[in-house]
Structures are given as C-alpha cells and as structure tokens.
Amino acid sequence: MSRHRIARAQGVRRLVGGNVAARSAALVSLGLATVLVARVGGPTTVGEYALLRVIPGLVGVVASAGLPTACAYFLAGRTPSRSAVPWALFGIAAVAGSMATVAWLLAVPLLRSLFFGKMSPNLVALAGATVLSQLLVATAKSCAQGLGDMRQANRLIVLEELTFLPPFVVLAVLPFGRLTSVIWALLLSDLSTAAYGWIQLARRGFFAGATRPTRQVALDVLSYGARGQVGGVMTLLNLRLDFILLGSLAGPGVVGSYAVASKFAELLRVPSLAINYVLYPRFAAEGARVAAENVRRMAPRALFLVAAIAVFVAACVDPLIPWMYGAAFRPAIGPAYVLIGGLVTDGVAAVISAWLLGTGRPGLNSIAVGAGVAVTVVLDVVLIPSHHAIGAAIASAAAYLTVTACLLTAFHLTQQASRRIPVRHPEAHGARI
C-alpha cells in the first residue's frame, strides 16, 4: 500500500472516529434525557417525547424536498455555480420550514387524532414550531459536512441532544405540565443549536462571496434533494415508522418501552452513520471510479466492525435496561435483541449509500430504502396489532436487512453498467436516477 493510500486511510479512520465520538456523546445525552423524561412521566411521556422528536423533523425534511441530503453534494461535489449555493440552501430551509410550520398548525386536529390524542391542541400547535427549528439544525449540520468541517458538524451533532437537558431540568421543577416542559425544552434546544451552527458557518466564510441564488441552482438543489429525499424520508420511516404505528395501534405506553429498545439497538448505527457521514462528501469529491474501489475495500471492514459491536451491545441489554429505566421497561429487552440482529449489516449499507449519494445517484439509494419501507409497512400492519413491540422490531429488522441487500444489488449492477458505459461525473446530476 502506497504512503498516500495509508495516509488517506488513516485520515478517514480519524474522521470516522471523531464522528463516532460525537454521535456517542449525543447518544449519551439522548439516553440521559430519556431517563429523565421516564422518571418524570413514565413510559407514556417517553413515547410522546419520541414522537415529538420524530414527526416534526420528518415534516420539515419533506417540505424542503430533502434539503439536508442535498447540501453536502452541492458543497463538496463538482457542481457548477458554486457561489450561488450557500444562499440557496439557507433560503430553501427558511422558506420551506416556515411553510411547513403553517401547514402543521392547520393540521393540528388531524395530528391529534392520529398521534397526539392525549395532548391539548395548544401543545400540539406549540410542537409545530420545532418543524422549522429542526430543519435549520439539520441544514446547518449538512452544510458543515459538505464543507469538510467535520469538527463543526460533530459539535452540532452533540449540541442537538445535549442542549435539551438544561432547559428540561429547569422546566421540570417549575409548575409546568410534563409535556409542556418537554416541548419547550425541545424548542429551546433546537433554536440555540441552529443559531450557533449558522453563526459559525457565517464566521467560517460560508456566505463570503456568495451570490444571489438563481432559479436554476434552486431547481438543481430541489431536484437532487427530491430524489434523495425519498431515501432520506424512507430511512427515517424505516427507523421511526414503527414508533408512529405503535403509537396509533398500541398506545404511547408501548412506544415508550420500544423507544428504550431502539436506543440500545441503534448504538450499532453510530459507526454506520459516521462512516456514511464522512464518506459521502469524500466520494463526491473523488468521482465514481475511485470511490468504487474504496467501497470494495471498506465494506468488509464495516461489516466486521458493526458485527463486533453487535455482540457487545447484545450482552449489555438484559442487565442494563431494567437497571437504567426501571422494571417497567423490561418488555423492551426482547425487541432490543431483534433490532440488534437486523442492524448487523448496517455498516455495509452505509458505505454503499455514501457512494450512491456522492456520485449523484440519490434515486438508486431511495429505491433501495423504499424496498425496506415496503417491508416495514407490510410487516408492521400484520404484526403490531397482535405482537405489539416485538412485532414492530421484527418488521424493522427485516427492513434493515432488505435495504442492505438492495444496496448491494444496486452497486453490483451499477458497476457492471460502468464497464460498458463511461461513468459520468457528479456534475451531471440532472441525468442520474
């Protein structure tokens, strides 16, 4: 192996390690927040807290046509009109987030009937403010990622979860309701993180020399984002559709236990997310052929890494869940084991997904994730009514394995095609699937 390749591999490992550390710190913060919410309100409040973290963020991503997915590609890849990109990204986030917040307010009765039946209309409306705030945080993180400023991106990953704790601790001891404290803490956390993120981007020169976005640049961002959004939203659905359906079919109490199971199982996603986060902008800068060689080298290593972590996490599930959350959460143990089994191949999926996104093929990534969502929906509907949390876990595990299989197939077919047809550079994103 050449010195250049060794140095590059060490650089990737260092960046992945830094991102793993940041995500681990964020998970510790989220876990502590979940423990505090559980002690204050029990499984039902934990379930409502989980839904409040998921649904507003999903609404914002949909409304912005997958903007967070597009940011890194347009900032790191070989795209034209680079100077018009910064204001386009910020403008789309601000406008789409505001419109989505208004849509949330109009849909309060529907949201209550589907997900938040025990919350007052005023609280559901207040939760709508986090649609814009979560989108601004997500966009700032993605912009830092695309600029290659992984330290800043890592800080935002940590702050997004850590900043929930101080306001919640204060509000929980004041004469507010449990859910009121949760929602205000979420909103204050998002606003402080978003403000910090965008101020730091501006200081770094993100907007320096930036020009007014043209209609074409905005359309290019939205086009890529819309194709990538399907995968991004479906990834979120793969991770959180079980929460939504459990809340609707089995109630917040079951969601609370399942949320704890997911917290443990998704420790396996920490290295996978870090791998994808670091490799996506790198693959965008390298081009398809060079990146494909790295995929073949990195995918087996990613599989071994995540499998090793799975063994360790599985050994910790039984003793730690009742000790940390209380005996009422013992039903979370079984679903946790099932979810861990489904996430063993997540590292391989992360590498290939980064390659598809970085080489301008967000549509193929979305198709693969869409297959997983189809499995999730079918199995959730079949299994949740009779098996509740364990049924949701089986559905999610099957979906994760399906996504990996589809991504491997997409990579294989794309490589076969590239041997016959010259690979196009990332700037030709409009012609990609």
ChimeraX attribute file (.defattr): number of C-alpha atoms within 10 A of each C-alpha:
attribute: neighborCount
match mode: 1-to-1
recipient: residues
	/A:1	5
	/A:2	7
	/A:3	8
	/A:4	9
	/A:5	10
	/A:6	11
	/A:7	11
	/A:8	12
	/A:9	14
	/A:10	12
	/A:11	12
	/A:12	16
	/A:13	14
	/A:14	13
	/A:15	20
	/A:16	23
	/A:17	16
	/A:18	17
	/A:19	26
	/A:20	20
	/A:21	17
	/A:22	22
	/A:23	23
	/A:24	17
	/A:25	19
	/A:26	23
	/A:27	21
	/A:28	16
	/A:29	20
	/A:30	20
	/A:31	18
	/A:32	16
	/A:33	22
	/A:34	25
	/A:35	18
	/A:36	18
	/A:37	25
	/A:38	22
	/A:39	14
	/A:40	14
	/A:41	16
	/A:42	20
	/A:43	25
	/A:44	20
	/A:45	22
	/A:46	30
	/A:47	29
	/A:48	27
	/A:49	23
	/A:50	21
	/A:51	22
	/A:52	22
	/A:53	17
	/A:54	20
	/A:55	22
	/A:56	22
	/A:57	24
	/A:58	20
	/A:59	23
	/A:60	29
	/A:61	30
	/A:62	19
	/A:63	24
	/A:64	23
	/A:65	25
	/A:66	27
	/A:67	30
	/A:68	25
	/A:69	26
	/A:70	29
	/A:71	30
	/A:72	26
	/A:73	32
	/A:74	30
	/A:75	24
	/A:76	22
	/A:77	26
	/A:78	19
	/A:79	19
	/A:80	12
	/A:81	14
	/A:82	16
	/A:83	18
	/A:84	20
	/A:85	26
	/A:86	21
	/A:87	18
	/A:88	23
	/A:89	25
	/A:90	19
	/A:91	14
	/A:92	20
	/A:93	28
	/A:94	18
	/A:95	14
	/A:96	23
	/A:97	27
	/A:98	19
	/A:99	16
	/A:100	24
	/A:101	25
	/A:102	16
	/A:103	14
	/A:104	23
	/A:105	18
	/A:106	13
	/A:107	14
	/A:108	21
	/A:109	15
	/A:110	12
	/A:111	17
	/A:112	16
	/A:113	12
	/A:114	14
	/A:115	23
	/A:116	22
	/A:117	17
	/A:118	12
	/A:119	15
	/A:120	13
	/A:121	16
	/A:122	12
	/A:123	15
	/A:124	25
	/A:125	21
	/A:126	18
	/A:127	25
	/A:128	28
	/A:129	24
	/A:130	28
	/A:131	30
	/A:132	28
	/A:133	28
	/A:134	28
	/A:135	29
	/A:136	26
	/A:137	27
	/A:138	26
	/A:139	27
	/A:140	29
	/A:141	28
	/A:142	25
	/A:143	29
	/A:144	25
	/A:145	24
	/A:146	25
	/A:147	21
	/A:148	17
	/A:149	15
	/A:150	20
	/A:151	15
	/A:152	18
	/A:153	23
	/A:154	23
	/A:155	19
	/A:156	24
	/A:157	22
	/A:158	22
	/A:159	23
	/A:160	23
	/A:161	23
	/A:162	20
	/A:163	21
	/A:164	24
	/A:165	20
	/A:166	13
	/A:167	17
	/A:168	24
	/A:169	16
	/A:170	11
	/A:171	18
	/A:172	19
	/A:173	12
	/A:174	11
	/A:175	8
	/A:176	11
	/A:177	12
	/A:178	17
	/A:179	22
	/A:180	19
	/A:181	20
	/A:182	26
	/A:183	24
	/A:184	20
	/A:185	22
	/A:186	26
	/A:187	22
	/A:188	18
	/A:189	25
	/A:190	27
	/A:191	21
	/A:192	16
	/A:193	29
	/A:194	24
	/A:195	15
	/A:196	16
	/A:197	24
	/A:198	20
	/A:199	13
	/A:200	15
	/A:201	19
	/A:202	11
	/A:203	10
	/A:204	13
	/A:205	10
	/A:206	19
	/A:207	16
	/A:208	11
	/A:209	10
	/A:210	16
	/A:211	15
	/A:212	13
	/A:213	18
	/A:214	14
	/A:215	10
	/A:216	11
	/A:217	21
	/A:218	17
	/A:219	12
	/A:220	18
	/A:221	23
	/A:222	21
	/A:223	18
	/A:224	27
	/A:225	26
	/A:226	25
	/A:227	24
	/A:228	29
	/A:229	27
	/A:230	22
	/A:231	27
	/A:232	26
	/A:233	24
	/A:234	23
	/A:235	20
	/A:236	18
	/A:237	23
	/A:238	27
	/A:239	19
	/A:240	20
	/A:241	21
	/A:242	27
	/A:243	30
	/A:244	21
	/A:245	21
	/A:246	27
	/A:247	23
	/A:248	16
	/A:249	18
	/A:250	18
	/A:251	20
	/A:252	27
	/A:253	19
	/A:254	22
	/A:255	31
	/A:256	29
	/A:257	27
	/A:258	30
	/A:259	27
	/A:260	28
	/A:261	28
	/A:262	22
	/A:263	16
	/A:264	24
	/A:265	24
	/A:266	20
	/A:267	19
	/A:268	27
	/A:269	23
	/A:270	22
	/A:271	25
	/A:272	26
	/A:273	21
	/A:274	23
	/A:275	26
	/A:276	23
	/A:277	23
	/A:278	24
	/A:279	26
	/A:280	27
	/A:281	26
	/A:282	22
	/A:283	28
	/A:284	29
	/A:285	21
	/A:286	18
	/A:287	21
	/A:288	22
	/A:289	17
	/A:290	11
	/A:291	23
	/A:292	21
	/A:293	10
	/A:294	16
	/A:295	20
	/A:296	13
	/A:297	11
	/A:298	17
	/A:299	18
	/A:300	14
	/A:301	13
	/A:302	21
	/A:303	19
	/A:304	15
	/A:305	18
	/A:306	22
	/A:307	20
	/A:308	12
	/A:309	17
	/A:310	22
	/A:311	14
	/A:312	11
	/A:313	19
	/A:314	18
	/A:315	11
	/A:316	11
	/A:317	19
	/A:318	16
	/A:319	11
	/A:320	14
	/A:321	22
	/A:322	16
	/A:323	11
	/A:324	12
	/A:325	20
	/A:326	14
	/A:327	10
	/A:328	12
	/A:329	23
	/A:330	19
	/A:331	18
	/A:332	25
	/A:333	23
	/A:334	16
	/A:335	25
	/A:336	28
	/A:337	24
	/A:338	22
	/A:339	26
	/A:340	26
	/A:341	21
	/A:342	21
	/A:343	26
	/A:344	27
	/A:345	26
	/A:346	23
	/A:347	30
	/A:348	27
	/A:349	29
	/A:350	25
	/A:351	30
	/A:352	26
	/A:353	30
	/A:354	26
	/A:355	28
	/A:356	27
	/A:357	27
	/A:358	29
	/A:359	31
	/A:360	31
	/A:361	22
	/A:362	28
	/A:363	21
	/A:364	23
	/A:365	29
	/A:366	27
	/A:367	21
	/A:368	24
	/A:369	29
	/A:370	24
	/A:371	19
	/A:372	27
	/A:373	28
	/A:374	15
	/A:375	19
	/A:376	27
	/A:377	20
	/A:378	11
	/A:379	20
	/A:380	24
	/A:381	17
	/A:382	14
	/A:383	18
	/A:384	21
	/A:385	15
	/A:386	12
	/A:387	14
	/A:388	21
	/A:389	29
	/A:390	23
	/A:391	22
	/A:392	28
	/A:393	30
	/A:394	22
	/A:395	28
	/A:396	30
	/A:397	25
	/A:398	20
	/A:399	26
	/A:400	27
	/A:401	18
	/A:402	21
	/A:403	27
	/A:404	24
	/A:405	17
	/A:406	20
	/A:407	24
	/A:408	16
	/A:409	13
	/A:410	19
	/A:411	19
	/A:412	12
	/A:413	11
	/A:414	16
	/A:415	16
	/A:416	11
	/A:417	12
	/A:418	14
	/A:419	9
	/A:420	8
	/A:421	10
	/A:422	9
	/A:423	15
	/A:424	16
	/A:425	18
	/A:426	25
	/A:427	18
	/A:428	13
	/A:429	21
	/A:430	12
	/A:431	10
	/A:432	16
	/A:433	16
